[in-house]
Amino acid sequence: MVLYENDESRDIRVRLATITKREWQVLLLLAEGKSAGEIGEKLCLTTKSVHNSKNRIGKKLMKRGYMMLDHFAREKKEILFHWFRLFELKSFQERISIVFDRHVSPDRLNGFGSI
């Protein structure tokens, strides 16, 4: 079965494809409910660096404010981990190719139409 996705679903995936490796680390720890201090300790970063990463992630995902980003990450935890695994170790060009794949199988879409 082949699904044709909507523009909103593809748009969020394009934005996820622009997230750097460090930003993914921060985002996935946010999804696990970690605080900025806990993330900083785990990644050997200052709290200020974690807040800077959260700010960049929020801009890329169009989520205003830390609370909105934190809520989004926790709510979409499974989907974020799914897409991280698809994007992991891939170049930016490869990530964009994944996003623009017109034929998306249900297991690859994994609920992303509802994000």
C-alpha positions as CSV (number, residue, x, y, z in Angstrom):
1,M,0.0,0.0,0.0
2,V,1.3,3.4,-0.9
3,L,0.3,6.6,0.8
4,Y,0.5,10.1,-0.6
5,E,1.4,12.5,2.2
6,N,0.1,16.0,2.7
7,D,2.3,19.1,2.5
8,E,2.2,19.7,6.3
9,S,3.6,16.3,7.0
10,R,6.4,16.8,4.5
11,D,7.1,20.3,5.8
12,I,7.8,19.2,9.3
13,R,10.1,16.4,8.0
14,V,12.0,19.0,5.9
15,R,12.5,21.0,9.1
16,L,13.6,17.9,11.0
17,A,16.1,17.1,8.2
18,T,17.9,20.5,9.0
19,I,18.5,19.6,12.6
20,T,22.2,19.0,13.4
21,K,23.5,16.0,15.3
22,R,24.0,18.0,18.5
23,E,20.5,19.4,18.2
24,W,19.1,15.9,17.7
25,Q,20.8,14.9,20.9
26,V,19.2,17.8,22.8
27,L,15.8,17.2,21.2
28,L,15.7,13.5,22.0
29,L,16.7,14.2,25.6
30,L,13.9,16.8,25.8
31,A,11.5,14.1,24.5
32,E,12.6,11.9,27.5
33,G,11.6,14.7,29.8
34,K,15.1,15.9,30.8
35,S,15.7,19.4,32.0
36,A,18.3,21.8,30.5
37,G,20.6,21.1,33.4
38,E,20.3,17.3,33.0
39,I,20.9,17.6,29.3
40,G,23.9,19.7,29.9
41,E,25.4,17.3,32.4
42,K,24.8,14.3,30.1
43,L,26.2,16.0,27.0
44,C,29.0,17.9,28.8
45,L,27.5,21.3,27.9
46,T,26.7,24.4,29.9
47,T,23.0,25.1,30.6
48,K,23.4,28.2,28.3
49,S,24.6,26.0,25.4
50,V,21.5,23.8,25.9
51,H,19.2,26.8,25.9
52,N,20.9,28.0,22.7
53,S,20.4,24.6,21.1
54,K,16.7,24.6,22.2
55,N,16.3,28.1,20.7
56,R,17.8,27.0,17.3
57,I,15.6,23.8,17.3
58,G,12.5,25.9,18.2
59,K,13.2,28.2,15.2
60,K,13.8,25.3,12.9
61,L,10.6,23.5,14.0
62,M,8.6,26.8,14.3
63,K,7.9,26.2,18.0
64,R,7.9,29.4,20.0
65,G,9.2,29.2,23.5
66,Y,10.9,26.5,25.5
67,M,7.6,25.2,27.0
68,M,6.1,24.7,23.5
69,L,9.2,22.9,22.3
70,D,9.4,20.7,25.4
71,H,5.7,19.8,25.1
72,F,6.1,19.0,21.3
73,A,9.2,16.8,22.0
74,R,7.4,14.8,24.8
75,E,4.2,14.5,22.8
76,K,6.0,13.3,19.6
77,K,8.7,11.2,21.3
78,E,8.2,8.0,19.4
79,I,7.9,9.7,16.0
80,L,11.1,11.8,16.7
81,F,13.0,8.7,17.6
82,H,11.7,7.0,14.4
83,W,12.9,9.9,12.2
84,F,16.2,10.2,14.1
85,R,16.9,6.6,13.2
86,L,16.0,7.2,9.5
87,F,18.2,10.3,9.4
88,E,21.1,9.1,11.6
89,L,24.5,8.9,9.8
90,K,23.0,10.3,6.6
91,S,24.2,13.4,4.8
92,F,21.9,16.4,4.5
93,Q,21.2,15.5,0.8
94,E,20.3,11.9,1.8
95,R,17.9,13.2,4.5
96,I,16.2,15.5,2.0
97,S,15.8,12.6,-0.4
98,I,14.1,10.6,2.3
99,V,11.7,13.5,3.0
100,F,10.8,14.0,-0.7
101,D,10.2,10.3,-1.4
102,R,6.8,10.5,-3.0
103,H,5.8,6.9,-2.0
104,V,5.8,6.5,1.7
105,S,5.0,3.1,3.2
106,P,2.8,3.2,6.3
107,D,5.7,2.0,8.5
108,R,7.9,4.8,7.3
109,L,5.2,7.4,7.7
110,N,4.7,6.2,11.3
111,G,2.0,8.7,12.2
112,F,3.8,11.8,10.9
113,G,0.8,13.1,9.1
114,S,-0.6,14.0,12.5
115,I,2.4,16.0,13.7
